[in-house]
């Protein structure tokens, strides 16, 4: 399973019905948290997210609506007896911020917490774990900020059982065939792997664009993605305000998704000035038809 669950879809100020940015990316049996705004752990409990499955945390930048919920979540994990290590990928200053909070409260976490610093302007591979690859890339915001590309690749090849039996390959060897191995028969001849298997299916890719001004320079990262999340803080009539504050509008996000040939666009990070979100869809869908509101509590399959 490869999916994203929305925990928060609002920008800086939470409302009674919308929370600051946070998402859970599910990759089979492991969970990855992307940003951790205020109240994230409450949203996780509300929507039945198994905190014990959390493996990695990615923080896009150090504006509070993207990380103010982190210290509370870490403390709760420790109180619940977590012992498994946890890695946080974030701008380097976050390690000092979290350590200061822990020191001031005389708190010692019961698990190993490691920080992987994302240096300003860096782009490239930051994590490779089993079937998952994660890359980061800079976005254009008021402070150093990153987007993340999550690629899930099924690495096992597809076995052709009839072909394998025809070459008298024992069933006990099938798992090695799926891993790409050739087979040597008793007479010494080699059965090539591609005679009895097919390549694994194409991978899936989810790209998370954190806070950013409208920037066509992001297109190489968005190109061909199965699903994109892009901020749409404002409706398009406020595009000048969006630019001044290094944010984007509904139409701008949809334009990028269309230019990238994406499969689906999720929009979020809405300004609290908007009570209703339907106008964001009304503006986005004529530009890119496969647009959805990133609704809190909803899981979107990638």
Secondary structure, DSSP 8 states (H G I E B T S, - for coil): -EEEEEEE-B-SS--SS--BSEEEEEETTEEEEEEE-TTHHHHHHHTT--GGGEEEEE----SGGGTTTHHHHHHHHHHTT--S-EEEEE-THHHHHHHHHHHHTT---SS-EEEEE--TT--EEEEEETTEEEEEEEE-SSS-EEEEEEEE---S-EE-HHHHHHTT--GGGHHHHHTT--EE-TTS-EE-HHHHEE-----EEEEEE-S----GGGHHHHTT-SEEEEE--B-GGGHHHHHHTT--BHHHHHHHHHHHT-S-EEEE-B-TT-S--HHHHHHHTTT-SSEEE--TT-EEE-
